[in-house]
Amino acid sequence: MSSVAPNTTIREYQEFVEKVYGTSDMRFFDLWDMFSNMLRFAMRGLKGIRKNNHEKVKVNLLVALSWFVSIVNRLSIDLEEETWKSFPYSCSYCRKCPCVCKEEKVIEKRKLPIDDAKRPKTLEEFQIMFERVYPSKSRTLEHAGVHLGEELGEFSEAILNYKSDGYKNSQFEKVKDEAADLFSCMMDVFNSLNVNIAKELSVLFNNNCHVCKKSPCECDFDTIMSFES
């Protein structure tokens, strides 16, 4: 049986997604199919914000997060490493914790040495880090949702540029940067909801695929495309 533990690391969560969903992802979906599914559930989550239905936001964004991890797996991106490089217990722009970009009007990323001694170990610890860097009290849930929508667009644009420019390494670096930014925005929404992501993933994925309960997943294309949360 495959499951997500409450104390999972980001890498362990990536490994879970690959073990359970890697086969069906390769069989049924190209990169843009997976991206469409991520958007499908992310938009349902944003609709939940508009409807003030926090349970709908939570469940749909958990599923969107897993589609996102399928994408970074397909691209062989180490999400934990890229997240730490971009957010080393500080804002990716001002390099402060908490972020002071608004006060100092920071518009370009500052480069400072990274203190690896501060690096979180588990997914929960990364979520706590993001709460400290970008305190949820400094924004509304609606603001966090709008920012998530913005980062979904920027991640899409980065992948499009990578593809249209002949799959150059320089463009792939931008894809990795945008993947980290999108992940951080997902963390911000969950923090605004006061939802422990690792705990909720351990409930949703306590027994293989959350739909068919098999590992590898045995859901066929119609099941996957008709699934609603």
Biotite code that builds the C-alpha atoms (Angstrom):
import biotite.structure as struc

atoms = struc.array([
    struc.Atom([0.000, 0.000, 0.000], chain_id="A", res_id=1, res_name="MET", atom_name="CA", element="C"),
    struc.Atom([1.214, 3.503, -0.864], chain_id="A", res_id=2, res_name="SER", atom_name="CA", element="C"),
    struc.Atom([0.270, 6.469, 1.278], chain_id="A", res_id=3, res_name="SER", atom_name="CA", element="C"),
    struc.Atom([1.324, 9.982, 2.206], chain_id="A", res_id=4, res_name="VAL", atom_name="CA", element="C"),
    struc.Atom([2.555, 10.277, 5.788], chain_id="A", res_id=5, res_name="ALA", atom_name="CA", element="C"),
    struc.Atom([1.664, 13.314, 7.923], chain_id="A", res_id=6, res_name="PRO", atom_name="CA", element="C"),
    struc.Atom([5.400, 13.998, 8.297], chain_id="A", res_id=7, res_name="ASN", atom_name="CA", element="C"),
    struc.Atom([6.115, 13.600, 4.571], chain_id="A", res_id=8, res_name="THR", atom_name="CA", element="C"),
    struc.Atom([8.863, 15.550, 2.889], chain_id="A", res_id=9, res_name="THR", atom_name="CA", element="C"),
    struc.Atom([8.257, 17.279, -0.439], chain_id="A", res_id=10, res_name="ILE", atom_name="CA", element="C"),
    struc.Atom([10.465, 14.690, -2.150], chain_id="A", res_id=11, res_name="ARG", atom_name="CA", element="C"),
    struc.Atom([8.551, 11.815, -0.558], chain_id="A", res_id=12, res_name="GLU", atom_name="CA", element="C"),
    struc.Atom([5.298, 13.334, -1.758], chain_id="A", res_id=13, res_name="TYR", atom_name="CA", element="C"),
    struc.Atom([6.751, 13.597, -5.282], chain_id="A", res_id=14, res_name="GLN", atom_name="CA", element="C"),
    struc.Atom([7.781, 9.960, -5.077], chain_id="A", res_id=15, res_name="GLU", atom_name="CA", element="C"),
    struc.Atom([4.283, 8.955, -3.945], chain_id="A", res_id=16, res_name="PHE", atom_name="CA", element="C"),
    struc.Atom([2.675, 10.765, -6.890], chain_id="A", res_id=17, res_name="VAL", atom_name="CA", element="C"),
    struc.Atom([5.097, 9.142, -9.321], chain_id="A", res_id=18, res_name="GLU", atom_name="CA", element="C"),
    struc.Atom([4.574, 5.660, -7.881], chain_id="A", res_id=19, res_name="LYS", atom_name="CA", element="C"),
    struc.Atom([0.773, 5.861, -7.843], chain_id="A", res_id=20, res_name="VAL", atom_name="CA", element="C"),
    struc.Atom([0.047, 8.073, -10.856], chain_id="A", res_id=21, res_name="TYR", atom_name="CA", element="C"),
    struc.Atom([3.147, 7.942, -13.053], chain_id="A", res_id=22, res_name="GLY", atom_name="CA", element="C"),
    struc.Atom([1.918, 5.041, -15.178], chain_id="A", res_id=23, res_name="THR", atom_name="CA", element="C"),
    struc.Atom([-1.561, 6.457, -15.848], chain_id="A", res_id=24, res_name="SER", atom_name="CA", element="C"),
    struc.Atom([-0.087, 9.923, -16.469], chain_id="A", res_id=25, res_name="ASP", atom_name="CA", element="C"),
    struc.Atom([2.234, 8.541, -19.153], chain_id="A", res_id=26, res_name="MET", atom_name="CA", element="C"),
    struc.Atom([-0.528, 6.404, -20.654], chain_id="A", res_id=27, res_name="ARG", atom_name="CA", element="C"),
    struc.Atom([-3.258, 9.018, -20.892], chain_id="A", res_id=28, res_name="PHE", atom_name="CA", element="C"),
    struc.Atom([-1.805, 12.530, -20.667], chain_id="A", res_id=29, res_name="PHE", atom_name="CA", element="C"),
    struc.Atom([0.790, 14.700, -22.319], chain_id="A", res_id=30, res_name="ASP", atom_name="CA", element="C"),
    struc.Atom([2.189, 17.724, -20.486], chain_id="A", res_id=31, res_name="LEU", atom_name="CA", element="C"),
    struc.Atom([-0.632, 20.049, -21.541], chain_id="A", res_id=32, res_name="TRP", atom_name="CA", element="C"),
    struc.Atom([-3.287, 17.507, -20.588], chain_id="A", res_id=33, res_name="ASP", atom_name="CA", element="C"),
    struc.Atom([-1.860, 17.436, -17.077], chain_id="A", res_id=34, res_name="MET", atom_name="CA", element="C"),
    struc.Atom([-1.662, 21.219, -17.045], chain_id="A", res_id=35, res_name="PHE", atom_name="CA", element="C"),
    struc.Atom([-5.332, 21.413, -18.057], chain_id="A", res_id=36, res_name="SER", atom_name="CA", element="C"),
    struc.Atom([-6.285, 19.116, -15.197], chain_id="A", res_id=37, res_name="ASN", atom_name="CA", element="C"),
    struc.Atom([-4.267, 21.187, -12.738], chain_id="A", res_id=38, res_name="MET", atom_name="CA", element="C"),
    struc.Atom([-6.107, 24.298, -13.953], chain_id="A", res_id=39, res_name="LEU", atom_name="CA", element="C"),
    struc.Atom([-9.446, 22.502, -13.815], chain_id="A", res_id=40, res_name="ARG", atom_name="CA", element="C"),
    struc.Atom([-9.151, 21.810, -10.109], chain_id="A", res_id=41, res_name="PHE", atom_name="CA", element="C"),
    struc.Atom([-7.345, 25.049, -9.267], chain_id="A", res_id=42, res_name="ALA", atom_name="CA", element="C"),
    struc.Atom([-10.185, 27.042, -10.826], chain_id="A", res_id=43, res_name="MET", atom_name="CA", element="C"),
    struc.Atom([-12.713, 25.006, -8.857], chain_id="A", res_id=44, res_name="ARG", atom_name="CA", element="C"),
    struc.Atom([-10.740, 25.908, -5.764], chain_id="A", res_id=45, res_name="GLY", atom_name="CA", element="C"),
    struc.Atom([-10.825, 29.602, -6.679], chain_id="A", res_id=46, res_name="LEU", atom_name="CA", element="C"),
    struc.Atom([-14.578, 29.312, -7.251], chain_id="A", res_id=47, res_name="LYS", atom_name="CA", element="C"),
    struc.Atom([-14.784, 27.985, -3.700], chain_id="A", res_id=48, res_name="GLY", atom_name="CA", element="C"),
    struc.Atom([-13.145, 31.197, -2.500], chain_id="A", res_id=49, res_name="ILE", atom_name="CA", element="C"),
    struc.Atom([-15.765, 33.262, -4.339], chain_id="A", res_id=50, res_name="ARG", atom_name="CA", element="C"),
    struc.Atom([-18.550, 31.082, -2.897], chain_id="A", res_id=51, res_name="LYS", atom_name="CA", element="C"),
    struc.Atom([-17.011, 31.195, 0.594], chain_id="A", res_id=52, res_name="ASN", atom_name="CA", element="C"),
    struc.Atom([-16.878, 27.391, 0.606], chain_id="A", res_id=53, res_name="ASN", atom_name="CA", element="C"),
    struc.Atom([-13.568, 26.627, 2.296], chain_id="A", res_id=54, res_name="HIS", atom_name="CA", element="C"),
    struc.Atom([-14.012, 22.856, 2.086], chain_id="A", res_id=55, res_name="GLU", atom_name="CA", element="C"),
    struc.Atom([-14.365, 23.155, -1.701], chain_id="A", res_id=56, res_name="LYS", atom_name="CA", element="C"),
    struc.Atom([-11.230, 25.297, -1.817], chain_id="A", res_id=57, res_name="VAL", atom_name="CA", element="C"),
    struc.Atom([-9.255, 22.801, 0.256], chain_id="A", res_id=58, res_name="LYS", atom_name="CA", element="C"),
    struc.Atom([-10.211, 19.602, -1.570], chain_id="A", res_id=59, res_name="VAL", atom_name="CA", element="C"),
    struc.Atom([-9.867, 21.005, -5.078], chain_id="A", res_id=60, res_name="ASN", atom_name="CA", element="C"),
    struc.Atom([-6.512, 22.636, -4.388], chain_id="A", res_id=61, res_name="LEU", atom_name="CA", element="C"),
    struc.Atom([-5.197, 19.392, -2.889], chain_id="A", res_id=62, res_name="LEU", atom_name="CA", element="C"),
    struc.Atom([-6.079, 17.639, -6.153], chain_id="A", res_id=63, res_name="VAL", atom_name="CA", element="C"),
    struc.Atom([-4.627, 20.535, -8.190], chain_id="A", res_id=64, res_name="ALA", atom_name="CA", element="C"),
    struc.Atom([-1.445, 20.285, -6.146], chain_id="A", res_id=65, res_name="LEU", atom_name="CA", element="C"),
    struc.Atom([-1.105, 16.623, -7.033], chain_id="A", res_id=66, res_name="SER", atom_name="CA", element="C"),
    struc.Atom([-1.542, 17.362, -10.747], chain_id="A", res_id=67, res_name="TRP", atom_name="CA", element="C"),
    struc.Atom([1.113, 20.051, -10.358], chain_id="A", res_id=68, res_name="PHE", atom_name="CA", element="C"),
    struc.Atom([3.468, 17.500, -8.814], chain_id="A", res_id=69, res_name="VAL", atom_name="CA", element="C"),
    struc.Atom([2.766, 15.173, -11.762], chain_id="A", res_id=70, res_name="SER", atom_name="CA", element="C"),
    struc.Atom([3.908, 18.004, -14.044], chain_id="A", res_id=71, res_name="ILE", atom_name="CA", element="C"),
    struc.Atom([7.148, 18.650, -12.177], chain_id="A", res_id=72, res_name="VAL", atom_name="CA", element="C"),
    struc.Atom([7.761, 14.895, -12.100], chain_id="A", res_id=73, res_name="ASN", atom_name="CA", element="C"),
    struc.Atom([7.320, 14.746, -15.877], chain_id="A", res_id=74, res_name="ARG", atom_name="CA", element="C"),
    struc.Atom([9.879, 17.566, -16.179], chain_id="A", res_id=75, res_name="LEU", atom_name="CA", element="C"),
    struc.Atom([12.246, 15.921, -13.650], chain_id="A", res_id=76, res_name="SER", atom_name="CA", element="C"),
    struc.Atom([12.190, 18.976, -11.387], chain_id="A", res_id=77, res_name="ILE", atom_name="CA", element="C"),
    struc.Atom([13.265, 18.556, -7.773], chain_id="A", res_id=78, res_name="ASP", atom_name="CA", element="C"),
    struc.Atom([10.536, 20.733, -6.258], chain_id="A", res_id=79, res_name="LEU", atom_name="CA", element="C"),
    struc.Atom([12.032, 20.777, -2.781], chain_id="A", res_id=80, res_name="GLU", atom_name="CA", element="C"),
    struc.Atom([15.424, 21.941, -4.055], chain_id="A", res_id=81, res_name="GLU", atom_name="CA", element="C"),
    struc.Atom([13.962, 24.629, -6.322], chain_id="A", res_id=82, res_name="GLU", atom_name="CA", element="C"),
    struc.Atom([11.690, 25.888, -3.559], chain_id="A", res_id=83, res_name="THR", atom_name="CA", element="C"),
    struc.Atom([14.574, 26.203, -1.146], chain_id="A", res_id=84, res_name="TRP", atom_name="CA", element="C"),
    struc.Atom([16.752, 27.985, -3.717], chain_id="A", res_id=85, res_name="LYS", atom_name="CA", element="C"),
    struc.Atom([14.019, 30.545, -4.344], chain_id="A", res_id=86, res_name="SER", atom_name="CA", element="C"),
    struc.Atom([12.771, 30.892, -0.759], chain_id="A", res_id=87, res_name="PHE", atom_name="CA", element="C"),
    struc.Atom([15.670, 30.169, 1.648], chain_id="A", res_id=88, res_name="PRO", atom_name="CA", element="C"),
    struc.Atom([13.579, 31.084, 4.712], chain_id="A", res_id=89, res_name="TYR", atom_name="CA", element="C"),
    struc.Atom([13.109, 34.513, 3.149], chain_id="A", res_id=90, res_name="SER", atom_name="CA", element="C"),
    struc.Atom([11.208, 36.339, 0.429], chain_id="A", res_id=91, res_name="CYS", atom_name="CA", element="C"),
    struc.Atom([12.563, 35.627, -3.046], chain_id="A", res_id=92, res_name="SER", atom_name="CA", element="C"),
    struc.Atom([12.822, 39.376, -3.703], chain_id="A", res_id=93, res_name="TYR", atom_name="CA", element="C"),
    struc.Atom([13.687, 41.308, -0.529], chain_id="A", res_id=94, res_name="CYS", atom_name="CA", element="C"),
    struc.Atom([15.366, 38.286, 1.145], chain_id="A", res_id=95, res_name="ARG", atom_name="CA", element="C"),
    struc.Atom([13.753, 39.192, 4.471], chain_id="A", res_id=96, res_name="LYS", atom_name="CA", element="C"),
    struc.Atom([11.586, 37.190, 6.860], chain_id="A", res_id=97, res_name="CYS", atom_name="CA", element="C"),
    struc.Atom([8.910, 38.417, 7.046], chain_id="A", res_id=98, res_name="PRO", atom_name="CA", element="C"),
    struc.Atom([8.755, 39.987, 3.595], chain_id="A", res_id=99, res_name="CYS", atom_name="CA", element="C"),
    struc.Atom([9.213, 43.781, 3.479], chain_id="A", res_id=100, res_name="VAL", atom_name="CA", element="C"),
    struc.Atom([8.805, 44.264, -0.283], chain_id="A", res_id=101, res_name="CYS", atom_name="CA", element="C"),
    struc.Atom([5.893, 46.688, 0.094], chain_id="A", res_id=102, res_name="LYS", atom_name="CA", element="C"),
    struc.Atom([7.643, 48.837, 2.680], chain_id="A", res_id=103, res_name="GLU", atom_name="CA", element="C"),
    struc.Atom([10.968, 48.927, 0.849], chain_id="A", res_id=104, res_name="GLU", atom_name="CA", element="C"),
    struc.Atom([9.396, 48.936, -2.648], chain_id="A", res_id=105, res_name="LYS", atom_name="CA", element="C"),
    struc.Atom([11.611, 46.073, -3.829], chain_id="A", res_id=106, res_name="VAL", atom_name="CA", element="C"),
    struc.Atom([11.259, 45.398, -7.573], chain_id="A", res_id=107, res_name="ILE", atom_name="CA", element="C"),
    struc.Atom([14.352, 43.262, -8.288], chain_id="A", res_id=108, res_name="GLU", atom_name="CA", element="C"),
    struc.Atom([15.503, 40.074, -6.617], chain_id="A", res_id=109, res_name="LYS", atom_name="CA", element="C"),
    struc.Atom([18.341, 40.501, -4.139], chain_id="A", res_id=110, res_name="ARG", atom_name="CA", element="C"),
    struc.Atom([21.103, 37.923, -3.973], chain_id="A", res_id=111, res_name="LYS", atom_name="CA", element="C"),
    struc.Atom([22.287, 36.899, -0.524], chain_id="A", res_id=112, res_name="LEU", atom_name="CA", element="C"),
    struc.Atom([24.076, 33.802, 0.831], chain_id="A", res_id=113, res_name="PRO", atom_name="CA", element="C"),
    struc.Atom([21.761, 30.917, 1.730], chain_id="A", res_id=114, res_name="ILE", atom_name="CA", element="C"),
    struc.Atom([21.910, 29.511, 5.266], chain_id="A", res_id=115, res_name="ASP", atom_name="CA", element="C"),
    struc.Atom([21.247, 25.805, 4.760], chain_id="A", res_id=116, res_name="ASP", atom_name="CA", element="C"),
    struc.Atom([21.044, 25.306, 8.534], chain_id="A", res_id=117, res_name="ALA", atom_name="CA", element="C"),
    struc.Atom([17.570, 26.881, 8.371], chain_id="A", res_id=118, res_name="LYS", atom_name="CA", element="C"),
    struc.Atom([16.326, 24.538, 5.653], chain_id="A", res_id=119, res_name="ARG", atom_name="CA", element="C"),
    struc.Atom([13.002, 22.866, 6.565], chain_id="A", res_id=120, res_name="PRO", atom_name="CA", element="C"),
    struc.Atom([12.915, 19.082, 6.436], chain_id="A", res_id=121, res_name="LYS", atom_name="CA", element="C"),
    struc.Atom([9.235, 18.200, 6.033], chain_id="A", res_id=122, res_name="THR", atom_name="CA", element="C"),
    struc.Atom([6.390, 19.578, 3.933], chain_id="A", res_id=123, res_name="LEU", atom_name="CA", element="C"),
    struc.Atom([4.768, 20.863, 7.118], chain_id="A", res_id=124, res_name="GLU", atom_name="CA", element="C"),
    struc.Atom([7.964, 22.714, 8.042], chain_id="A", res_id=125, res_name="GLU", atom_name="CA", element="C"),
    struc.Atom([8.057, 24.306, 4.580], chain_id="A", res_id=126, res_name="PHE", atom_name="CA", element="C"),
    struc.Atom([4.462, 25.437, 5.076], chain_id="A", res_id=127, res_name="GLN", atom_name="CA", element="C"),
    struc.Atom([5.406, 26.966, 8.432], chain_id="A", res_id=128, res_name="ILE", atom_name="CA", element="C"),
    struc.Atom([8.334, 28.713, 6.727], chain_id="A", res_id=129, res_name="MET", atom_name="CA", element="C"),
    struc.Atom([6.001, 30.294, 4.165], chain_id="A", res_id=130, res_name="PHE", atom_name="CA", element="C"),
    struc.Atom([3.660, 31.465, 6.931], chain_id="A", res_id=131, res_name="GLU", atom_name="CA", element="C"),
    struc.Atom([6.586, 33.234, 8.592], chain_id="A", res_id=132, res_name="ARG", atom_name="CA", element="C"),
    struc.Atom([7.885, 34.758, 5.361], chain_id="A", res_id=133, res_name="VAL", atom_name="CA", element="C"),
    struc.Atom([4.431, 35.769, 4.062], chain_id="A", res_id=134, res_name="TYR", atom_name="CA", element="C"),
    struc.Atom([2.151, 35.995, 7.144], chain_id="A", res_id=135, res_name="PRO", atom_name="CA", element="C"),
    struc.Atom([-1.445, 35.135, 6.287], chain_id="A", res_id=136, res_name="SER", atom_name="CA", element="C"),
    struc.Atom([-2.678, 38.026, 8.459], chain_id="A", res_id=137, res_name="LYS", atom_name="CA", element="C"),
    struc.Atom([-1.134, 40.430, 5.933], chain_id="A", res_id=138, res_name="SER", atom_name="CA", element="C"),
    struc.Atom([-3.560, 39.396, 3.173], chain_id="A", res_id=139, res_name="ARG", atom_name="CA", element="C"),
    struc.Atom([-7.114, 38.206, 2.580], chain_id="A", res_id=140, res_name="THR", atom_name="CA", element="C"),
    struc.Atom([-7.969, 34.768, 1.226], chain_id="A", res_id=141, res_name="LEU", atom_name="CA", element="C"),
    struc.Atom([-9.241, 36.495, -1.907], chain_id="A", res_id=142, res_name="GLU", atom_name="CA", element="C"),
    struc.Atom([-5.881, 38.217, -2.381], chain_id="A", res_id=143, res_name="HIS", atom_name="CA", element="C"),
    struc.Atom([-4.066, 34.891, -1.986], chain_id="A", res_id=144, res_name="ALA", atom_name="CA", element="C"),
    struc.Atom([-6.403, 33.392, -4.598], chain_id="A", res_id=145, res_name="GLY", atom_name="CA", element="C"),
    struc.Atom([-5.756, 36.182, -7.097], chain_id="A", res_id=146, res_name="VAL", atom_name="CA", element="C"),
    struc.Atom([-2.009, 35.732, -6.603], chain_id="A", res_id=147, res_name="HIS", atom_name="CA", element="C"),
    struc.Atom([-2.388, 31.992, -7.223], chain_id="A", res_id=148, res_name="LEU", atom_name="CA", element="C"),
    struc.Atom([-4.203, 32.713, -10.479], chain_id="A", res_id=149, res_name="GLY", atom_name="CA", element="C"),
    struc.Atom([-1.374, 35.037, -11.512], chain_id="A", res_id=150, res_name="GLU", atom_name="CA", element="C"),
    struc.Atom([1.278, 32.409, -10.814], chain_id="A", res_id=151, res_name="GLU", atom_name="CA", element="C"),
    struc.Atom([-0.662, 29.741, -12.712], chain_id="A", res_id=152, res_name="LEU", atom_name="CA", element="C"),
    struc.Atom([-0.450, 32.023, -15.737], chain_id="A", res_id=153, res_name="GLY", atom_name="CA", element="C"),
    struc.Atom([3.265, 32.666, -15.283], chain_id="A", res_id=154, res_name="GLU", atom_name="CA", element="C"),
    struc.Atom([4.017, 28.957, -14.924], chain_id="A", res_id=155, res_name="PHE", atom_name="CA", element="C"),
    struc.Atom([2.073, 28.296, -18.128], chain_id="A", res_id=156, res_name="SER", atom_name="CA", element="C"),
    struc.Atom([3.929, 31.066, -19.940], chain_id="A", res_id=157, res_name="GLU", atom_name="CA", element="C"),
    struc.Atom([7.298, 29.701, -18.809], chain_id="A", res_id=158, res_name="ALA", atom_name="CA", element="C"),
    struc.Atom([6.480, 26.240, -20.185], chain_id="A", res_id=159, res_name="ILE", atom_name="CA", element="C"),
    struc.Atom([5.239, 27.740, -23.463], chain_id="A", res_id=160, res_name="LEU", atom_name="CA", element="C"),
    struc.Atom([8.427, 29.773, -23.846], chain_id="A", res_id=161, res_name="ASN", atom_name="CA", element="C"),
    struc.Atom([10.535, 26.706, -23.072], chain_id="A", res_id=162, res_name="TYR", atom_name="CA", element="C"),
    struc.Atom([8.754, 24.723, -25.763], chain_id="A", res_id=163, res_name="LYS", atom_name="CA", element="C"),
    struc.Atom([8.664, 27.479, -28.400], chain_id="A", res_id=164, res_name="SER", atom_name="CA", element="C"),
    struc.Atom([12.330, 28.373, -27.899], chain_id="A", res_id=165, res_name="ASP", atom_name="CA", element="C"),
    struc.Atom([13.588, 24.893, -28.721], chain_id="A", res_id=166, res_name="GLY", atom_name="CA", element="C"),
    struc.Atom([13.778, 23.510, -25.164], chain_id="A", res_id=167, res_name="TYR", atom_name="CA", element="C"),
    struc.Atom([16.821, 25.582, -24.188], chain_id="A", res_id=168, res_name="LYS", atom_name="CA", element="C"),
    struc.Atom([18.319, 25.183, -20.725], chain_id="A", res_id=169, res_name="ASN", atom_name="CA", element="C"),
    struc.Atom([18.019, 28.915, -20.086], chain_id="A", res_id=170, res_name="SER", atom_name="CA", element="C"),
    struc.Atom([14.258, 28.699, -20.570], chain_id="A", res_id=171, res_name="GLN", atom_name="CA", element="C"),
    struc.Atom([14.043, 25.566, -18.429], chain_id="A", res_id=172, res_name="PHE", atom_name="CA", element="C"),
    struc.Atom([15.633, 27.487, -15.548], chain_id="A", res_id=173, res_name="GLU", atom_name="CA", element="C"),
    struc.Atom([12.700, 29.889, -15.778], chain_id="A", res_id=174, res_name="LYS", atom_name="CA", element="C"),
    struc.Atom([10.292, 26.947, -15.642], chain_id="A", res_id=175, res_name="VAL", atom_name="CA", element="C"),
    struc.Atom([11.945, 25.777, -12.414], chain_id="A", res_id=176, res_name="LYS", atom_name="CA", element="C"),
    struc.Atom([11.750, 29.266, -10.925], chain_id="A", res_id=177, res_name="ASP", atom_name="CA", element="C"),
    struc.Atom([8.067, 29.574, -11.791], chain_id="A", res_id=178, res_name="GLU", atom_name="CA", element="C"),
    struc.Atom([7.350, 26.101, -10.381], chain_id="A", res_id=179, res_name="ALA", atom_name="CA", element="C"),
    struc.Atom([8.763, 27.248, -7.038], chain_id="A", res_id=180, res_name="ALA", atom_name="CA", element="C"),
    struc.Atom([6.728, 30.467, -7.199], chain_id="A", res_id=181, res_name="ASP", atom_name="CA", element="C"),
    struc.Atom([3.517, 28.564, -7.951], chain_id="A", res_id=182, res_name="LEU", atom_name="CA", element="C"),
    struc.Atom([4.183, 26.144, -5.110], chain_id="A", res_id=183, res_name="PHE", atom_name="CA", element="C"),
    struc.Atom([4.723, 29.067, -2.733], chain_id="A", res_id=184, res_name="SER", atom_name="CA", element="C"),
    struc.Atom([1.371, 30.588, -3.749], chain_id="A", res_id=185, res_name="CYS", atom_name="CA", element="C"),
    struc.Atom([-0.381, 27.293, -3.102], chain_id="A", res_id=186, res_name="MET", atom_name="CA", element="C"),
    struc.Atom([1.192, 27.320, 0.358], chain_id="A", res_id=187, res_name="MET", atom_name="CA", element="C"),
    struc.Atom([-0.104, 30.862, 0.898], chain_id="A", res_id=188, res_name="ASP", atom_name="CA", element="C"),
    struc.Atom([-3.692, 29.888, 0.062], chain_id="A", res_id=189, res_name="VAL", atom_name="CA", element="C"),
    struc.Atom([-3.574, 26.908, 2.414], chain_id="A", res_id=190, res_name="PHE", atom_name="CA", element="C"),
    struc.Atom([-2.070, 29.110, 5.127], chain_id="A", res_id=191, res_name="ASN", atom_name="CA", element="C"),
    struc.Atom([-4.893, 31.627, 4.629], chain_id="A", res_id=192, res_name="SER", atom_name="CA", element="C"),
    struc.Atom([-7.306, 28.713, 5.097], chain_id="A", res_id=193, res_name="LEU", atom_name="CA", element="C"),
    struc.Atom([-5.389, 27.534, 8.176], chain_id="A", res_id=194, res_name="ASN", atom_name="CA", element="C"),
    struc.Atom([-5.102, 24.095, 6.564], chain_id="A", res_id=195, res_name="VAL", atom_name="CA", element="C"),
    struc.Atom([-2.213, 21.736, 7.320], chain_id="A", res_id=196, res_name="ASN", atom_name="CA", element="C"),
    struc.Atom([-1.365, 20.457, 3.830], chain_id="A", res_id=197, res_name="ILE", atom_name="CA", element="C"),
    struc.Atom([0.625, 17.392, 4.862], chain_id="A", res_id=198, res_name="ALA", atom_name="CA", element="C"),
    struc.Atom([-2.100, 16.274, 7.275], chain_id="A", res_id=199, res_name="LYS", atom_name="CA", element="C"),
    struc.Atom([-4.820, 16.687, 4.659], chain_id="A", res_id=200, res_name="GLU", atom_name="CA", element="C"),
    struc.Atom([-2.766, 14.872, 2.004], chain_id="A", res_id=201, res_name="LEU", atom_name="CA", element="C"),
    struc.Atom([-2.280, 11.995, 4.448], chain_id="A", res_id=202, res_name="SER", atom_name="CA", element="C"),
    struc.Atom([-6.074, 11.749, 4.767], chain_id="A", res_id=203, res_name="VAL", atom_name="CA", element="C"),
    struc.Atom([-6.785, 12.053, 1.025], chain_id="A", res_id=204, res_name="LEU", atom_name="CA", element="C"),
    struc.Atom([-4.004, 9.643, 0.063], chain_id="A", res_id=205, res_name="PHE", atom_name="CA", element="C"),
    struc.Atom([-4.111, 7.211, 2.945], chain_id="A", res_id=206, res_name="ASN", atom_name="CA", element="C"),
    struc.Atom([-4.559, 4.223, 0.638], chain_id="A", res_id=207, res_name="ASN", atom_name="CA", element="C"),
    struc.Atom([-3.042, 4.548, -2.829], chain_id="A", res_id=208, res_name="ASN", atom_name="CA", element="C"),
    struc.Atom([-5.103, 6.490, -5.437], chain_id="A", res_id=209, res_name="CYS", atom_name="CA", element="C"),
    struc.Atom([-7.840, 8.468, -3.698], chain_id="A", res_id=210, res_name="HIS", atom_name="CA", element="C"),
    struc.Atom([-10.384, 7.283, -6.321], chain_id="A", res_id=211, res_name="VAL", atom_name="CA", element="C"),
    struc.Atom([-9.679, 3.651, -7.286], chain_id="A", res_id=212, res_name="CYS", atom_name="CA", element="C"),
    struc.Atom([-7.556, 2.846, -4.188], chain_id="A", res_id=213, res_name="LYS", atom_name="CA", element="C"),
    struc.Atom([-4.940, 1.079, -6.327], chain_id="A", res_id=214, res_name="LYS", atom_name="CA", element="C"),
    struc.Atom([-1.185, 1.583, -6.765], chain_id="A", res_id=215, res_name="SER", atom_name="CA", element="C"),
    struc.Atom([-0.426, 2.120, -9.571], chain_id="A", res_id=216, res_name="PRO", atom_name="CA", element="C"),
    struc.Atom([-3.707, 3.934, -10.221], chain_id="A", res_id=217, res_name="CYS", atom_name="CA", element="C"),
    struc.Atom([-6.097, 1.930, -12.443], chain_id="A", res_id=218, res_name="GLU", atom_name="CA", element="C"),
    struc.Atom([-8.558, 4.727, -13.212], chain_id="A", res_id=219, res_name="CYS", atom_name="CA", element="C"),
    struc.Atom([-9.262, 4.850, -16.931], chain_id="A", res_id=220, res_name="ASP", atom_name="CA", element="C"),
    struc.Atom([-9.358, 8.049, -18.969], chain_id="A", res_id=221, res_name="PHE", atom_name="CA", element="C"),
    struc.Atom([-13.118, 8.537, -18.588], chain_id="A", res_id=222, res_name="ASP", atom_name="CA", element="C"),
    struc.Atom([-12.923, 8.104, -14.806], chain_id="A", res_id=223, res_name="THR", atom_name="CA", element="C"),
    struc.Atom([-10.140, 10.676, -14.523], chain_id="A", res_id=224, res_name="ILE", atom_name="CA", element="C"),
    struc.Atom([-11.827, 13.215, -16.778], chain_id="A", res_id=225, res_name="MET", atom_name="CA", element="C"),
    struc.Atom([-15.245, 12.871, -15.121], chain_id="A", res_id=226, res_name="SER", atom_name="CA", element="C"),
    struc.Atom([-13.924, 13.060, -11.550], chain_id="A", res_id=227, res_name="PHE", atom_name="CA", element="C"),
    struc.Atom([-15.220, 15.981, -9.508], chain_id="A", res_id=228, res_name="GLU", atom_name="CA", element="C"),
    struc.Atom([-14.294, 16.926, -5.971], chain_id="A", res_id=229, res_name="SER", atom_name="CA", element="C"),
])
